[in-house]
Amino acid sequence: MPIQQVSMAAVQPIPGGTIGRHPQELAVLRQGIELEIAELRRKLDDGTLFNRLQPKKHRRRIIEQIVRLKARMNDITPIGLLPDEVLVEIFAFYAGVNVEHDLSSFRFGRPELPNPYLLLQYTVARVCSRWREVALGTPHLWTDIHLSNDAQPNEIAQSLRRSGSLPLRIIGHRISLLKDLAADFSRARRLALCINTVDWIDDVPEGLQLRSLELLNVRPPWDQPPSAPLHRLDLSHLRALTITGVNFDCKNMPILPCLVHFSWKAALEATSVMDPVLDHYTIYAIPDLMSLLCKVPSLRTLELRGPLEPTAQHLAHKQQTDRPQLQRLYLDAPLSFCAALVDHVSWTQDTIVHIRTSGSLHLLQHFQALGSTLAQTYWSNCALDIEIRVMPLTVCYRARQFILQEVMVPQPVLDIDLSYHTNVQSGLVQPEHAAMMMIGRILPAEQVESLTVSSTEDLEGWKEWLAHMRNVSALRTDQRRLCFALAADACSSNDHGDINTQAAILLPRLKYLVIDHTDGHMSPTAYLESLIRVLESRQACGRRLEQLELPLALKPFHDFGVVSRLAGTVQTLTWREMPGI
């Protein structure tokens, strides 16, 4: 029974019971029971000669009365009024929250979480006799087997016995304990192991029918990770495969007809190509990755992270026809790898794409190739979330149509972030403009709704491109010249006195403007005076801003006139501390 229905049934009055009684009446009953317990304890602790001469049977009767009164007290407390079905739902919910730890929590050198003694099923079984009875009588509370340093064979045997015949989830790094599960290993559906030796497979019993398999390498050196002879396991029922820092042979793997989710990471500490820590690791190449994709016809989610590079196998399978129809693609890899991989997968109308990638300016051809493919993706109404770092730029654009708290955003919002991170020109003229033109080939400027610009050097090139962004409603920048370029030209009026709203104006639909720290070439007062003239010119053309956010460092605390005039040009003015882009 769902917990909502059980909860409604729990509050219905029961004739002759305690649920329908008034809370004040229950409080009086609890107070009376507490007084009785206190009186019995006084008699039990009385050190008089008469009490000392009483037989042990008399003292035992007093202790039994106290136990019965405590049980009666529990029966009339709010939690005690809940039926067993509701307690089962509560225990199952919090047990699920506590046991869904990431596999990395079992790493060597880190706290062993979760400690079996701290798991909810062990805790609630020690609260009272009723809770213990409910916990021991609920098999799915005991289906998580944790192979941590604190785990003992007798505890594992208890969990196996209490779980009945339900499927098991096994997680941890003490692979030697798997032999204690041999009799029940056929019930395992999720297996998550931290491995650090090449012979770990010898400790895995036979008879697997796994639905989920996770392998994590927890020990260096990362450039010589242990191998995963997956072809020795029966993975015909596998639906999810996650591998981190582990080599595996795609060529000898059988066809995985049920695999829906595949995730591969180069190393635990190297999870993003944006992270400088990757400089300390070698470049990985998944062997025969394309042959693996041919063996997973039901694949819907693909996640690849790390310093990967395209291999000869990518080109060898360039013309493959059996491409997985992905619903979600997550890539965190160099530009060259991303550009090669996107040619080997197919999209559906509901595909969600997340790409974080990096490269240098000489890789703009990969940028262009990737962009042409993603442009076709966007036009098929797929949801994009792409971040491309083309040094010295970071280029981000997103067309989001994601589920936020189970509520689907009805309209995709396109967000472009162009930030200039260094003054190194890499020997090229106007690197911003070159990268900007690459973006223009990916997505038309009129589709952009949100824009972030930092450290712009080529303002004229930007103005030429921004002139086509007529649907931008939100802008964030730290550029004084770009802000001042938002001023409208002189607005003309017709014979009826109406303002010509089609006058030349940059970002005509701009509603939200966020200005970060300035470059310090102007005093705060002079900067605000110039900004006021810009906003007044836009207001005269009917383009008044709805919200303006400025850094607190620009606020002139002794010139309230400037602040008042500035507030009159927008609907909402906010001063706040904010870091630079």
PyMOL commands that set and color helices and strands:
alter all, ss='L'
color gray80, all
select helices_A, chain A and resi 3-10+23-45+49-52+56-75+79-81+84-99+103-106+116-118+120-124+129-136+139-142+153-162+175-187+200-203+230-232+276-280+289-294+312-316+335-344+361-379+431-442+445-447+459-466+480-484+524-540+552-554+560-567
alter helices_A, ss='H'
color red, helices_A
select strands_A, chain A and resi 144-147+168-172+188-195+212-217+227-228+240-244+247-248+261-265+301-305+325-332+346-360+383-391+393-400+403-404+407-408+413-420+450-454+474-477+512-515+545-551+570-576
alter strands_A, ss='S'
color yellow, strands_A
deselect
rebuild
show_as cartoon
